[in-house]
Amino acid sequence: MLEVEAIHTYYGLSHILHSLSLTVEKGEIVCLLGRNGAGKSTTMRSIMGLTPPRRGKILFKGESIAGMKPFRIARKGIGFVPDSREVFADLSIDENLEISERQFDGRNLWDCGKVYELFPALKRISSRKAGCLSGGERQMLTIARALVTNPDFLLLDEPTEGLAPLVVAMLEEKIGEFKSLGLTVLLAEQNQKVALGLSDRAYIIDNGAIRWHGAVEQLRENEEVCRKYLLV
């Protein structure tokens, strides 16, 4: 469904991603693991067109999307949940969802009612301004806003970072439901326990390059790789 082939991404003169390649098949949850600063967020931004790669290919459903504007990539069926948890602070939860909602290819699996079923805590405070939300509530809203665009592929960048354990456990459960609902997910995450519990396959990134990839079960058994690239 997604093929990233040998991309090189820069911030100004700084070369961040070095010939990075990965694939995600339809129906999978794939995690991208690495320490802070390894290049996880830049990978997600490169796919979404926010920081386009200077070289390499990005194919979504066989179509090249490298260099496309982010809004056009979104219209292809990719939803993005950034690590910044950006929302419209002066608008209510209801209003944030209403301005984001759209159908994709005639599908309308996700609407305001559906995301309130997924996150009932949001429904109870739906009239509250987004700028007054806690970190966990804001993260739920950020995910909900991506879902109401009706994507079939979801980029999740550090969804559990900085959240309380109870909120992390709740989000882990909800993300686990996405696969049964027909969503394909690329998950960038530092929380190894959450990521490996959710994912089918894993990639490890370090200094902007993929250093290892394989099945989650293989990674769990590979103490040397975990120690070298994931331990702080």
Sequence and secondary structure as in RCSB ss.txt:
>XXXX:A:sequence
MLEVEAIHTYYGLSHILHSLSLTVEKGEIVCLLGRNGAGKSTTMRSIMGLTPPRRGKILFKGESIAGMKPFRIAR
KGIGFVPDSREVFADLSIDENLEISERQFDGRNLWDCGKVYELFPALKRISSRKAGCLSGGERQMLTIARALVTN
PDFLLLDEPTEGLAPLVVAMLEEKIGEFKSLGLTVLLAEQNQKVALGLSDRAYIIDNGAIRWHGAVEQLRENEEV
CRKYLLV
>XXXX:A:secstr
 EEEEEEEEEETTEEEEEEEEEEE TT EEEEE  TTSSHHHHHHHHHTSS  SEEEEEETTEE TT  HHHHHH
TTEEEE TT    TTSBHHHHHHHH   BTTB    HHHHHHH HHHHHTTTSBGGG  HHHHHHHHHHHHHTT 
 SEEEEESTTTT  HHHHHHHHHHHHHHGGGT EEEEEES HHHHHHH SEEEEEETTEEEEEEEHHHHHH HHH
HHHHT  
